[in-house]
């Protein structure tokens, strides 16, 4: 069987090793330096230091490969410490021998203590080592070499709500090359590229195959169906028939949806140089590790540790003997709150949206994150969990919270002038100038000037940060993956206070943070979002939302859907929501982010469409959330 790349000789470098040779009895030296005991002592001291040249000078007839053989043995094992203890030297005429116990410090394994016998011979009155490969280990013969084989356990599962699997296994064929079988490297290269391999992949594999001609060097992977097509292809360019190629069937796993693969669950792929440096042993250049999401954040937990075997490989690369086996540890399951049914409904609702869009859905009664969508999937980070966007009028939920905490109610008087001048800064309404008489009507119609007037008359800077504290937003979110809830700074001056009241100034939210607010209003309890089981946020105790705040906001959010800025968008009649339009940028044509947050039943949600092209949150996001909620039906 051809050894696979993951089982090649370890390439660790021996450097700066602090070692001590085992002490042996030197009785009977009689003042002469050439005794078997003295020679053995010097040889073992040199061996423990990895001083192969000094060792060679003590060998009777050292082979040309002496230095390489000894250095490769240490490298194969990854030795970072060695000591040797010799037993009694037995002499018979011009020959002598002594049992020796080695103590090698190996990565991950710890101490390994094999035994060997060192033979000596007297030549011209001088005692020298009668070295053979068996001196390193009795199982070694000429042409053999030591190696360590790492056998990783099956990667542990990533599960969602109710134990639902968030990954699926599938069989792929790895197309690779074996250097010793290649007759025409250019023909192999041409056929692999024609089959779909990237030129860089082929170049790397052919170079590796040249350095390790007996090893299987992977190039790329294809599905079993694609492999069947390649195998059936007629003509001399058939990659299956060209000498030097080899194929291995292997299982791999991927997240159940492209969205989950891109962000929350993540992917597994070939280890990079930086990852190898960070992870260290027992990972090697052939390892596959988590690249994003849970797969990356919980790499060591999911991967476990491999079973490690110290073996003897013969000249053909086959295992001739197993010297030691060190059991590994299976990986541990990572459980999340993601519900595949809710996740798929969210993805289906957002499919076809031609803007950057991010959405989070939560179970309000538990704070569990059920779905996370961040389009496009190629974006460098998860916008739904980590994005920082001005919330616009969705922030009026927090402004209303502060007003209610200061004694106002939905029936409190309010007006909605077309514009309002605050210390020279003129504020306008984003969604029309409907006449309003109460806070409830101002909320329903999302009147900016009404909220600015109420805020400047009744609120202080501290009231905004207190409202954010009430919803648990002024802390570092730690739900098990990198995340951000919100940032609500205390406004400095009346103009900043006015801008803050309508979700501008320095206020920023993620969809996760805004969905957390919606969930708190729905359930009447503030809970830290729960995503990965066992994360620090699981320990944050829930806090009751003041009943008056929750009741008043539910009333007003119901009116937004029934007759306000989210009316006529297809949202189910039981939905409670708040729309938002956030302006940003410079110049006369400001960009707009369109928001919608709210809840229906036990499902809380928040969505933001970035740079919406001037379309407000209600008409743009309402139909998307309606499709999402209707897609859930009674299954949520």
Secondary structure, 3 states (H helix, E strand, C coil): CCCEHHHCCCCCCCCCCCCCCCCCCCCCCCCCCCCHHHHHHHHHHHHHHCCHHHHHHCECCCCCCHHHHHHHHHHHHCCCCEEEEECCCEEECCEEEEEEEEEEEECCCEEECCEEEEEEEEECCEEEECCCHHHHCCCCCCCCEEEEEEECCCCCCEECHHHCECEEEEEEEEEEEEHHHCCCHHHHHHHHHHHCCCHHHHHHHHHHHHHCCCCEEEEEEEEHHHHHHHHHCCCCCCCCCCCCEEEEEEEEEEECCHHHHHCCCCCEEECCHHHHHHHCCCCCCCCEEECCHHHHHCHHHHHCECEEEEEEECCCCCEEEEEEEECCECCCCEEECCCHHHHHHHHHHHCCCCCCEEEEEEECCCCEEEEEEEECCCCCCCHHHHCCECCHHHHHHHHHHHHHHCCCCCCCECCCCCEEEECCEEEECCCCCCCCCEHHHHHHHCCHHHHHHHHHHHCCHHHHHHHHHHCCCCCCCCCCCCCCCEECCCCCCHHHHHHHHCCCCCCEECHHHHHHHHHHHHHCEECCCECECCCHHHHCCCEECCHHHHHHHHHHHHHHHHHCCCCCCCCCCCCEEEEEEEEECCCCCCEEEEEEEEEECCEEEEEEECCCCCCCHHHHHHHHHHHHHHHHCCCC
